[in-house]
Amino acid sequence: MILTTSSTVEGRRVEAYLGIVFGEAIVGANLFRDLFAQIRDIVGGRSGAYEAELRRARELALKEMEEEARRLGADAVIGVDIDYEVLGGNNSMLMVTASGTAVRLAP
């Protein structure tokens, strides 16, 4: 499966546009505070564990989007966009969303 932020795949023609696909991952911010309290690898204000959790949430959102595209018969998702939002009354949750257009490419 090709995932790209561009609106085309170089050298390939879009044969069919199959629809917009999404993936979401929501993680609790309390998890981040707990991880942050246990971090020993903070250098220059960066937290490796915090970054790893963000990376995991992003990968989950992309995987969910890719699976939805695959169910539609796509072999690529173009125009991929990733967004991060905080949710909850006291901003206790972090949501990562991925969206794009599922397409079938000509051979």
Stockholm file with secondary structure:
# STOCKHOLM 1.0

chainA/1-107         MILTTSSTVEGRRVEAYLGIVFGEAIVGANLFRDLFAQIRDIVGGRSGAYEAELRRARELALKEMEEEARRLGADAVIGVDIDYEVLGGNNSMLMVTASGTAVRLAP
#=GR chainA/1-107 SS CEECSSSSBTTBCEEEEEEEEEEEEEEEHHHHHHHHHHCCCCBTTBCHHHHHHHHHHHHHHHHHHHHHHHHTTCSEEEEEEEEEEEESTTSCEEEEEEEEEEEEECC
#=GC SS_cons         CEECSSSSBTTBCEEEEEEEEEEEEEEEHHHHHHHHHHCCCCBTTBCHHHHHHHHHHHHHHHHHHHHHHHHTTCSEEEEEEEEEEEESTTSCEEEEEEEEEEEEECC
//
